[in-house]
Amino acid sequence: MTIVDSHVHLMPAALARAIRRFFEEHIGDMLVYPADITEVLDRHHADGVSAVWNLPYAHKPGMADRLNEGMAEVAASTADHPVDVVTGCTAHVGDDAPGDTVRRAHETSGARVVKLHCSVGGYDADDAPLDPVYKAAGELGMPVVVHVGHDVTGHTHSHELDSISTAAQRHPGTTIIVAHCGHHGHRETLDLMNTHANLWADLTPVVYERPGLSADDFADFGDRLLLGTDAPNVGLTLASHLEWLTELNLADDTMAAVLGGNAEHLIPRT
């Protein structure tokens, strides 16, 4: 089966060091991946991964364009690696024209997926300045991965998911992916997926915790769930996710979809 990790953060060196320091200071130092990009990809390759979605996020206005260029440089530096690195881009509500930021990244940096991080950026998923981002992404066929929660631990609270519901309703032609399945609000995330056909979710853990989905949940939503790790700053390995999914005894077609088929449907391999 094809395996795609749809949620990694292989950042330019200076930003990667800053993010690692944040995790060690605020979350803990029991992280299971090294910060080195090649080592992360090597371990993913050993676990059978074919591709990763590389997701950046901007913490302030004015930095997204340069960060998006840096993500393209990361992809270029790993071009010879057997794991394909799908370039992601980001924007910030404080940018003059955040929709144009996404279009530039798509056109000049080869970006194929958008990441928005509400906690890091200090905004909500339904803030009006983000409407051009969702619009541009929908027109370009780029899924938008949104970390909805604001908690420093990475968790999302149930009431915060109202904002992603509003965004999905405003932009029905845009595929919006709830990062971490909105954990701890993963039940509410699945409820919203019943309401909005354009709403998906990834299974990325919140450092040491997986969203608490059951085999029945996979049977109901397996065509809109994506594998993700949050590597390198995470406390659970991809191999442990594969063991978890195997233990759920999912149907073969559901397992194939979650491991990589759904990701390749949204972003076909080139």
N, C-alpha and C positions, 0 to 999 in steps of 0.2 A: 504494500500500500504506500502511496505517496504521503510523506509527512511534511507539513508546512508549519513553521512556528510563526504565527501572525502577530506576535507582539514581543519584539526585542528592542533594546536601546543601545546600539553600538555607535556611540557618539564620538565626535571629534575629541582629540586627546584632552585638551584643557577642560572642556565641559564634562567629560567622563570622569576626570579626577574630582571635580567639584561635586558631582552627583554621588560618587562613591563616598566622599567625606560626609555628605548629608546623611546617607543611609547608616554609616557607621556611628554617627553622633546621635541620630534620632530613632533609629530602628534597631540597631544591633550589628554585630560584626560576624554573625553566623551565615554569611553569604556563600553560596555553593559554587559560584563561578568566579574565575579571575576577571580582572578588568580588561585584560588584553583581548582585542577583537579576534585575532587569529586563533587564540586558544579556545575562545567560546565557539567559534565556527568549527574548529577541529572536533570538539566534544559533540557538537550537534551532528556533524557528519558521522561520527562513530555511532550515534543513536539513530541514524537512518534519515536524518532531515535533508530534504532537497532544497528548501528555500526558506528564507526568513523575511518578514516585513520589518524594516528598520524605521522606528518611529521617533522623531524628535519632538521637543516641546519648548516653546519660548516663554521665559518668565517675565519679560517686559517688552514694551513696544520698541520697534526699531531693530530688533535682533533677528527676526525670522528670516529675512532674505539671506543674510550671511550664514546662518545656521543651515538653511536649506542647501546652500552651496557646499557647506561642509559635509552634509550627508551624501551629496553626490560624489565628493572626494573619497569618502569612506567606501562607497560602492566601487569606485574606480580602483582603489587600492586592494580590493578583495576580488577583483574580476577573475583571477585565475583560480580561485578557491572552488572546490566542487559544490559548496553550498551557495546558491544564488542569493544575493542580497538585493531585495526589492527596496528601492529608495522611497522613503517617506518624506513628507514636508509638513510644515506647521505654519500658523499665522497667529496673530494676537489681536484682541479686540481694540487695542490702542493704536494699531497701525492705521495709516491714512486710508488705505484701500486694501483690507485684508483679502478680499476676493481676488484682487490682482496679484497679491503675493502668491496665492495658490496657483494661479494661471502661469506666472513666471516660472515657478518651480517645476511645473509640469512640462513647460516648453523648453526651458534651458537646462534643467537639472535632471530631467527624466523621472520626476516624482510620479508615483502611481497610487499613493495612499496618503491621506491627511490624518494628522494626530492633533487633537485638542486636549489640553490638560487643565481642567478648571481650577484645581488647587494651585498648581504651579503658576498659572497665569493670572489668578485672582479674578475669575469671571464665572458666569453661569452658562450652561449649554444653550440657553435660549436668549442670551443677550442679543439685542437687535443688530449690533455691528457684525455679528457672526453670520447673519443671513446671507451676505454675499459669498461667504466661504462655502456654506452648504450649497448655494446655488451653483457656484463655479464647479464644485466637486461633482454635483449631479450631472452637469452638462458635459464634464470631461470623463465621466464614468469612474470616478475615484471614490472608493469607500472612505468614510470619515470615522475614525476611531476616537471615542470620547471617554476620557476619565472624568466621570461626573462629580465624584465626591471631593470634599474640601478638607477632610481630616488629614492631619500630618501622618497618620499611620497608613494612609492609602485607602481606607475604608470609605464606602458610600452609605449614607443613611437614606432610609426609604423616602423621606419627603424630598430629598434632593433630586429624585428621579422624575419629579413633575417637570423639570426643565427639559429633560431629554424627550419626554412625551410631547411637549410643546414644539420642540425643534422637529421631531419626526412628522408631526401633523402639518407644520408649515411647509415641509420640504419632502413631499411623498415620493418624488423622483430621485431622491438621494438615499443611498444605503448608509445607515448610521449604525455603528457597532458600539455597544456598551462595553467598555473595558472592564475586565474582572467580573463580568456579568452583574455589575453593580453591587457586589458583595460589600456589606452584609444585606443589602436590599435585593438579593438575587431572586427571591420569590416575586417581588414586585416587578423586577425586570422581565421575568417570564410572562407575567400578567400583561405587561405593556406590549410584549411581542405578539400576544393574541390580538391586540387592538391595532397595532401598526405593522403592516406587512413589510415595510422597509426597515424595520428595526431588527438588528442581529445582536449577538453577544459573543465575547470571547471568554475562554475558560481560564484566563491568566490568574494565578494566585495573587493574593495580597500578602506578599513577603513569605509567610509561612502557612497561609490558609487558602485552601481551594474553595470556590463557590460550592455550596452543599447541594449539588444536583443529584437526582436519582436516575435510575435506569428509565423510569417512566418519563422523566423530563426529556431525556435524550430521544425517546421514541416520539414525543410530541414535537420537539423543536430541533431535532438533529440536523435538519437541512439549513439551519441558520445559526449553528454554533461552530466556533473556531478554536483550535488549539492555540495556546499562547503560554509563554514562560516568564516574561519580564526580565530575561537574562540581559546583563550579568548581575543585576542587583536584586537577588531573590534568594529565598531560603530553601527552595524545592527544585530538584532537577527535572529536566524533561523526561528522563528515564522513569522517574517516580510517577509522572503524569500518565505515561504509557501503561504502567502497572495498574494504576487506579482505573483507567478506562477498560483495561482487559478484565479486571475483577468485576466490572459491572455487567459483563456478558452481553454486550450490545450486539444487535444484529450486524451482520457483516457490512451491509450497505450503509448503515448509520455510522459504524466505526470508520469506514473509508471516507465518508463525507466529513466527519469531524476532524480526522487526522490531516486531511489535505484537500479533499475534493471540493469542499465549500470555499476554501481560500482560492483555489485555482479557478473556480467559477467566477469569483469576484475580480481576481487579477490573474488572467491567463498567463502561462509561461510564454516567454518570447523566444 
